Amino acid sequence: MKYGGALVGGGLLAGCSGRSGDGSPSPVSPSEATPSADTTQPTEADTSNSTPEASYSVELSPVGEVTLDAPPTNVFTHFPWFPDMASALGRGDTINNLWWDGTVAGLEYFTAGFDEFEIEWADNAGEYGFTKEQLYELDSDLHLVDPAWVTSQDGWAPADIDEVASNVGPWLGNYYSNFHATPPEEWADGYEYYSLWELFDGVAALYGERERYDALASVHDEQLATIEEGLPPESDRPTVAYLSISTDLSSIYLLRLNAPGYWNSHTRPLGAVDAFGDEQFSGPFKEVDMEALLEADPDAILALWTVTETFDFGALKQNLEDDPVGRELSAVENDRVYPQGTRWQGPLMNLFQLEMTAKQLYPEQFGAWPEYENGDVYPDFSATEQLFDHQRVADIIDGDI
């Protein structure tokens, strides 16, 4: 197992490439890092008994090149998009840890129509954060976590990152592509941004699952083409507020709708109009009140984290209707308050959330989203109603490629 990357300032692993001349990101494509054979010519001494050894390699900012001698069988993750990726590749059984058990409930909701689909990591959800001692105990082949993010957490120094990479297993992750956030200063030089599917591409390379990835990426490409072809003119698109809102309305947080980054990979392709325009705010959220929401008066509201029975979506809608300000909202009057899953999506949830949100925002073009009741599973759309081939995805996960 090899772990590459330039060392700077106290052993920090730097980014793997620079930026283009106009200042825009120019990421190294993980798609170029496919499993490959060692083609080095043997010497005369070993020509009689030499066979190529397969390697599994990817180059990804900020760690540089990561090469494994064999696909990983024991993988540590923290954020939910990586377990989703492993399951999509048919390798969910390799995941030994993740944070936030809501990921399990979300993926169960979306994949309810997949026969025999199992979330093997369902019992491995833990607490937020982790220690170096925990990583030694798990003894993982691979840590799918951005070390730049890790060094922003208490108890982690650059030397700890190098120690774990050398003594346990390499790191691979790119947290700050979430909404193109700024990484810690010591990692900022050369840090590159990737899309969700580019990141998935890199993970697939290390698992040796190129064929599965290509098949799923083809489904995703076809879905995006279907959506792009069906979108109405910009002048006919709804205004939308993308919110994290509590059931009792005591807290309302605004999220970006069309910002770059993989947290918006299910809303940005739909090209709806952000009801809050170009309002600037730092971080992923901005707190607003009901009066600000009424001033923006969106045609539709997307309520994050509400798609499973762990949230009382019916109570939220009722509270909006009972609130003296909320009831005046156009989205409430026209019954256009919709449940959403998570921005912490991997490729499986991304496919479903793209379909879901397209139907919510553009019912005339893509078919209406049905009324959601607490405890529902994802709707069983007919083949003609689906915006991607659900059975094809289930088959790919099962290995029928």
C-alpha atoms as one frame of an Amber mdcrd trajectory, in Angstrom:
protein
   0.000   0.000   0.000   1.530   3.274  -1.124   0.546   6.819  -0.221   1.925
   9.664  -2.298   1.904  13.432  -2.117   4.222  16.383  -1.719   5.202  17.193
   1.839   5.120  20.778   3.000   5.407  22.622   6.298   5.632  20.006   9.057
   4.772  17.047   6.872   1.411  18.210   5.552   0.280  16.454   2.387  -0.280
  19.118  -0.233  -2.670  19.316  -3.163  -1.773  17.450  -6.309  -2.123  20.114
  -8.975  -2.364  23.839  -9.544  -5.016  26.054 -11.107  -5.667  27.191 -14.619
  -4.533  30.585 -15.790  -7.955  32.212 -15.299  -8.038  31.186 -11.623 -10.717
  28.526 -12.050 -10.248  25.024 -10.636  -8.558  22.555 -12.952  -8.969  19.240
 -11.127  -7.103  16.127 -12.034  -9.793  13.790 -13.312 -10.091  10.642 -11.213
 -11.374   8.900 -14.347  -7.796   8.788 -15.597  -6.786   6.684 -12.598  -8.191
   3.301 -13.531  -6.894  -0.011 -12.200  -3.925  -0.825 -14.399  -1.234  -3.417
 -14.889   2.386  -2.736 -14.111   3.938  -2.511 -17.575   7.533  -2.046 -16.436
   9.803  -4.181 -18.614  11.390  -7.038 -16.634  15.152  -7.420 -16.516  16.934
 -10.441 -17.986  17.062 -11.946 -14.519  13.314 -12.146 -14.107  11.896 -12.551
 -17.624  11.280 -16.234 -17.131   8.932 -15.829 -14.174   7.228 -12.434 -14.246
   3.538 -11.537 -14.208   2.045  -8.037 -14.070   0.607  -6.983 -10.727  -2.691
  -5.093 -10.749  -2.744  -1.787  -8.921  -5.592   0.407  -7.792  -4.671   4.050
  -7.985  -6.164   7.533  -8.008  -4.797  11.049  -7.821  -7.065  13.379  -5.907
  -6.590  16.691  -4.137  -5.543  17.323  -1.447  -3.669  14.073  -0.757  -2.094
  13.457  -4.150  -1.716   9.884  -5.380  -3.095   6.932  -3.444  -2.293   3.405
  -4.637  -3.503   0.150  -3.127  -2.148  -3.295  -3.924  -5.657  -4.757  -3.632
  -9.200  -3.401  -3.274  -9.895  -2.341   0.323 -11.916  -4.674   2.532 -11.991
  -2.564   5.707 -12.822   1.107   5.074 -13.320   3.976   7.513 -15.691   6.797
   6.569 -17.175   9.734   8.456 -19.471  11.677   6.141 -22.402   9.836   4.524
 -21.609  10.211   0.836 -18.843   7.624   0.995 -20.928   4.740   2.429 -23.493
   5.526  -0.297 -20.696   5.185  -2.879 -19.556   1.862  -1.443 -23.097   0.479
  -1.579 -23.502   1.691  -5.155 -20.376  -0.289  -6.054 -21.659  -3.409  -4.333
 -19.030  -2.979  -1.605 -21.108  -1.721   1.301 -19.813  -4.590   3.424 -16.391
  -2.910   3.613 -17.592   0.137   5.607 -16.686  -0.074   9.294 -17.810   3.371
  10.491 -19.779   6.492   9.603 -21.318   9.431  11.377 -25.068  10.182  11.471
 -27.490   7.284  11.458 -29.977   9.446   9.548 -28.044   8.369   6.477 -29.412
   4.870   6.949 -33.020   6.067   7.191 -32.602   8.214   4.087 -31.077   5.488
   1.952 -33.696   3.001   3.161 -36.413   5.389   2.013 -34.996   5.890  -1.458
 -34.028   2.283  -2.164 -37.192   0.658  -0.793 -38.038  -0.591  -4.291 -34.732
  -2.431  -4.731 -35.208  -6.144  -4.101 -32.659  -7.647  -1.714 -30.755  -4.368
  -1.344 -28.984  -4.373   2.009 -27.313  -1.482   3.818 -24.503  -3.491   5.358
 -23.145  -0.537   7.317 -26.491   0.250   8.985 -25.219  -0.715  12.458 -21.891
   1.101  12.153 -23.105   4.674  12.658 -21.266   6.421  15.457 -20.745   9.855
  16.923 -19.484  13.007  15.266 -15.708  13.128  15.146 -13.132  10.451  15.861
  -9.777   9.945  17.526  -6.452   8.606  16.359  -6.817   5.771  18.841 -10.105
   4.773  17.220  -8.421   4.586  13.805  -5.662   2.369  15.175  -8.273   0.086
  16.699 -10.258  -0.239  13.455  -7.037  -0.825  11.467  -8.636   0.215   8.158
  -7.154  -0.325   4.711  -8.404   3.111   3.664  -9.745   6.241   5.370 -12.288
   7.985   3.136 -11.977  11.326   4.909 -10.395  14.591   3.774  -7.281  15.097
   5.949  -7.600  18.854   5.428 -10.929  18.711   7.267  -9.502  16.384   9.916
  -6.801  18.909  10.857  -9.542  21.477  11.500 -10.889  19.276  14.308  -9.735
  19.346  17.928  -6.967  16.939  18.789  -5.608  16.539  15.262  -2.249  17.916
  14.084  -0.565  17.505  10.691   1.829  14.988  12.203  -1.138  12.818  13.224
  -2.328  12.710   9.618   1.051  11.449   8.420   1.288   8.964  11.280  -2.072
   7.344  10.477  -1.250   7.226   6.759   2.073   5.517   7.456   1.021   3.134
  10.215  -2.612   2.316   9.422  -3.846   3.278   5.952  -4.037   6.195   3.516
  -6.543   9.033   3.445  -8.747   9.999   0.523 -11.415  12.680   0.565 -12.288
  16.168  -0.581 -14.653  17.729   1.943 -14.433  21.334   0.760 -15.932  20.566
  -2.629 -19.226  20.474  -0.686 -20.052  24.072  -1.616 -16.588  25.105  -2.776
 -15.757  26.206   0.731 -12.315  27.453   1.685 -10.044  24.778   3.196  -7.730
  25.498   6.136  -4.970  27.910   5.190  -2.197  25.313   5.263  -4.092  23.221
   2.696  -5.411  26.013   0.482  -2.529  26.163  -2.005  -3.444  23.824  -4.839
  -6.657  22.523  -3.285  -8.947  21.391  -6.098 -12.730  21.034  -6.287 -14.572
  18.017  -7.688 -18.133  17.111  -8.462 -19.876  14.315  -6.570 -19.490  11.954
  -9.517 -15.808  12.801 -10.023 -15.215  11.940  -6.383 -17.195   8.727  -6.870
 -15.009   7.959  -9.880 -11.906   8.089  -7.707 -13.394   5.816  -5.052 -14.424
   3.327  -7.750 -10.828   3.238  -8.999  -9.523   2.173  -5.591 -12.209  -0.497
  -5.286 -11.408  -1.788  -8.775 -15.040  -1.209  -9.743 -14.539   0.704 -12.990
 -17.245  -1.211 -14.859 -19.877  -0.589 -12.200 -18.976   3.086 -12.027 -19.163
   3.549 -15.785 -22.579   1.883 -15.890 -23.961   4.075 -13.100 -22.407   7.218
 -14.584 -24.128   6.408 -17.877 -27.491   6.241 -16.084 -26.740   9.584 -14.425
 -25.728  11.203 -17.711 -28.953  10.026 -19.353 -30.960  11.365 -16.429 -29.328
  14.789 -16.680 -30.002  14.843 -20.430 -33.663  13.976 -19.846 -34.005  16.752
 -17.280 -32.214  19.333 -19.412 -34.384  18.501 -22.403 -37.578  18.788 -20.369
 -36.887  22.004 -18.456 -39.195  24.912 -19.316 -37.797  28.315 -20.308 -36.191
  30.207 -17.429 -39.061  32.682 -17.406 -41.470  29.838 -16.571 -39.467  28.300
 -13.745 -40.625  28.597 -10.103 -38.966  30.584  -7.351 -37.782  28.226  -4.625
 -36.695  28.497  -0.997 -34.401  25.671   0.074 -34.730  25.422   3.857 -33.784
  23.497   6.954 -36.818  24.187   9.111 -37.922  22.822  12.474 -41.357  21.267
  12.891 -42.473  24.022  15.280 -41.050  26.763  13.008 -38.762  28.000  15.793
 -35.706  27.807  13.552 -35.541  28.431   9.823 -32.238  28.198   7.979 -31.722
  29.123   4.356 -29.502  27.046   2.088 -28.083  27.855  -1.317 -30.165  26.446
  -4.171 -27.851  26.737  -7.184 -24.404  27.072  -5.664 -21.476  24.975  -6.945
 -20.515  21.870  -5.015 -21.857  18.396  -4.463 -24.292  19.452  -1.729 -26.352
  21.054  -4.514 -25.926  18.276  -7.042 -29.665  17.507  -6.970 -30.950  21.113
  -7.120 -28.463  22.978  -9.324 -29.185  20.947 -12.514 -32.867  21.892 -12.250
 -32.165  25.581 -12.791 -35.003  26.890 -10.616 -34.913  30.498  -9.397 -33.589
  31.020  -5.884 -36.287  32.992  -4.089 -33.624  34.803  -2.090 -31.768  35.875
  -5.217 -28.072  36.455  -4.851 -28.151  36.983  -1.091 -24.682  36.400   0.279
 -23.896  34.422   3.409 -20.940  32.513   4.770 -21.104  28.870   5.660 -23.749
  26.418   4.479 -26.702  28.075   6.265 -28.144  31.469   7.028 -30.850  31.896
   9.648 -33.982  33.754   8.517 -37.377  34.408  10.088 -40.909  33.952   8.830
 -41.188  37.591   7.806 -38.110  37.296   5.582 -39.584  34.162   4.073 -42.840
  35.971   3.320 -40.947  38.871   1.773 -39.249  36.441  -0.606 -42.570  34.546
  -1.002 -41.305  31.496  -2.928 -43.530  29.531  -5.277 -42.218  26.323  -3.687
 -40.421  25.331  -0.489 -37.995  22.413  -0.282 -37.723  21.292   3.350 -34.455
  19.479   3.987 -34.092  16.388   6.231 -37.866  15.689   6.226 -38.306  12.707
   3.928 -38.323   9.902   6.502 -40.559   9.026   9.419 -37.946  10.423  11.821
 -39.412  13.849  10.983 -43.106  14.765  11.303 -43.614  16.390   7.917 -47.386
  16.510   8.368 -46.988  18.553  11.542 -44.648  20.951   9.749 -47.194  21.606
   7.002 -49.971  22.046   9.544 -47.906  24.495  11.588 -47.196  26.539   8.469
 -50.919  26.658   7.694 -51.735  27.704  11.273 -49.047  30.372  11.531 -50.402
  33.888  10.839 -47.427  34.679   8.587 -46.827  31.199   7.219 -50.348  30.799
   5.911 -49.789  33.812   3.647 -46.927  32.147   1.810 -47.742  31.274  -1.792
 -46.063  27.876  -1.359 -48.370  27.109   1.569 -51.512  28.417  -0.143 -50.780
  26.327  -3.246 -49.684  23.191  -1.346 -46.137  23.376  -2.696 -44.169  22.585
   0.455 -42.161  19.464  -0.339 -40.080  16.979   1.659 -36.410  16.530   0.861
 -33.746  14.050   1.826 -30.191  15.144   2.551 -27.552  17.316   0.965 -25.070
  14.711   2.269 -25.818  12.478  -0.686 -23.787   9.904  -2.499 -24.571   8.766
  -6.047 -27.528   6.539  -5.141 -29.369   9.240  -3.224 -28.373  11.753  -5.888
 -30.172   9.794  -8.613 -33.348   9.571  -6.565 -33.219  13.150  -5.288 -32.761
  14.519  -8.793 -35.878  12.646  -9.883 -37.778  13.629  -6.749 -36.959  17.329
  -6.924 -37.597  17.552 -10.674 -41.116  16.213 -10.118 -41.688  18.585  -7.206
 -40.609  21.700  -9.101 -41.785  20.792 -12.611 -44.855  18.537 -12.344 -46.117
  19.433 -15.814 -42.845  18.429 -17.425 -41.809  15.409 -15.330 -44.971  14.195
 -13.609 -46.328  15.287 -10.247 -44.771  14.290  -6.953 -47.419  12.482  -4.862
 -48.584  13.699  -1.465 -46.141  12.563   1.188 -47.346  10.952   4.420 -45.060
  10.219   7.358 -43.601   6.738   7.024 -44.058   6.511   3.261 -41.393   4.868
   1.132 -40.201   6.245  -2.173 -43.053   6.168  -4.740 -43.245   3.201  -7.074
 -43.210   5.119 -10.351 -43.920   3.173 -13.522 -41.137   2.852 -16.089 -42.621
   5.706 -18.139 -42.761   7.956 -15.050 -39.179   7.333 -13.958 -36.464   9.859
 -14.787 -33.861   7.109 -14.593 -34.111   3.352 -14.913 -34.533   2.165 -11.319
 -34.231  -1.516 -12.177 -31.067  -0.873 -14.170 -29.455   0.714 -11.117 -30.532
  -2.175  -8.888 -29.071  -4.611 -11.419 -25.751  -2.730 -11.553 -25.443  -2.807
  -7.748 -26.091  -6.566  -7.862 -23.335  -6.991 -10.442 -25.537  -7.474 -13.502
 -23.782  -4.873 -15.614
